[in-house]
Amino acid sequence: MAAPATLRLVSHHLCPYVQRAVIALTEKGVAHERTYIDLAAKPDWFTALSPLGKVPLLLVDEATALFESAVICEFLEETAPGVRLHPDDPVERARHRAWIEFASATLASIAGLYAAPDAATYEGKRADLAGKVAWLERALGARPYFAGERFSLVDAAFGPVFRYFDTFEAMLPSLGVFDATPKVQAWRTALTGRPSVRNAVTADYPERLAIFLKGRKSHLSRSMV
Ligand SMILES: N[C@@H](CCC(=O)N[C@@H](CS)C(=O)NCC(=O)O)C(=O)O
């Protein structure tokens, strides 16, 4: 692969971790290019660059491919000028990093939900997800974003989490995970309206996600209308 003339993000159309990096790049106004790959047929150049075989990768120069979305976002925070996406206070910053980890755990719960082979496993994953959303409700303070007026990397991590529910709500019986969490609902609405979050995926994302979910051969795929 040719050496990147500018930052290049190796991406996949559906990957929520890629979206975190795209949102951080956009919020910081960092020029970059994106290369989308097929994770079912990984190109050799990608396998040679990615120690874990996962996207996102950020190619920063000829010799350097950064991997892991959290590391990429931290690198952008440290190197890109402009708006800060982490709090200044070290305790708050550590707390934010912890909630970004929580976003990853929530993504794992979502993956468990759409892969659940039967109704009982599905209900267990649904309840697990509802429990996580309840934790978020208790963690949220000032509106509209996780830390009030200032958009942060926690928001960049949860925008892609909430995006799944737009498709779930269009195609499934209600999951009920937001029923008793008005603060999370308001946060979700604010993130959906944020241009960096909205534009972190291509226009055909909903169709691509629907095809992906239908292909799971799971309880969720059988419940889709
Ligand atoms: N911890 C990683 C997770 C990235 C990840 O799971 N990427 C998935 C796509 S969303 C992937 O590349 N999977 C390919 C594979 O595991 O073979 C991060 O935060 O970057």
PDBQT file of the ligand as one rigid body, heavy atoms in Angstrom, charges set to zero:
ROOT
HETATM    1  N1  LIG A 301     -10.718  -2.971  21.036  1.00  0.00    +0.000 N 
HETATM    2  C1  LIG A 301     -10.764  -2.661  19.632  1.00  0.00    +0.000 C 
HETATM    3  C2  LIG A 301     -11.991  -3.327  19.019  1.00  0.00    +0.000 C 
HETATM    4  C3  LIG A 301     -12.032  -3.164  17.495  1.00  0.00    +0.000 C 
HETATM    5  C4  LIG A 301     -12.920  -4.227  16.854  1.00  0.00    +0.000 C 
HETATM    6  O1  LIG A 301     -13.501  -5.102  17.547  1.00  0.00    +0.000 OA
HETATM    7  N2  LIG A 301     -13.012  -4.159  15.525  1.00  0.00    +0.000 N 
HETATM    8  C5  LIG A 301     -13.766  -5.182  14.822  1.00  0.00    +0.000 C 
HETATM    9  C6  LIG A 301     -14.815  -4.565  13.879  1.00  0.00    +0.000 C 
HETATM   10  S1  LIG A 301     -15.978  -3.582  14.787  1.00  0.00    +0.000 SA
HETATM   11  C7  LIG A 301     -12.835  -5.947  13.909  1.00  0.00    +0.000 C 
HETATM   12  O2  LIG A 301     -11.995  -5.382  13.255  1.00  0.00    +0.000 OA
HETATM   13  N3  LIG A 301     -13.017  -7.259  13.850  1.00  0.00    +0.000 N 
HETATM   14  C8  LIG A 301     -12.283  -8.102  12.940  1.00  0.00    +0.000 C 
HETATM   15  C9  LIG A 301     -11.836  -9.361  13.574  1.00  0.00    +0.000 C 
HETATM   16  O3  LIG A 301     -11.922  -9.495  14.797  1.00  0.00    +0.000 OA
HETATM   17  O4  LIG A 301     -11.393 -10.235  12.819  1.00  0.00    +0.000 OA
HETATM   18  C10 LIG A 301     -10.794  -1.140  19.432  1.00  0.00    +0.000 C 
HETATM   19  O5  LIG A 301     -11.262  -0.454  20.350  1.00  0.00    +0.000 OA
HETATM   20  O6  LIG A 301     -10.315  -0.656  18.390  1.00  0.00    +0.000 OA
ENDROOT
TORSDOF 0
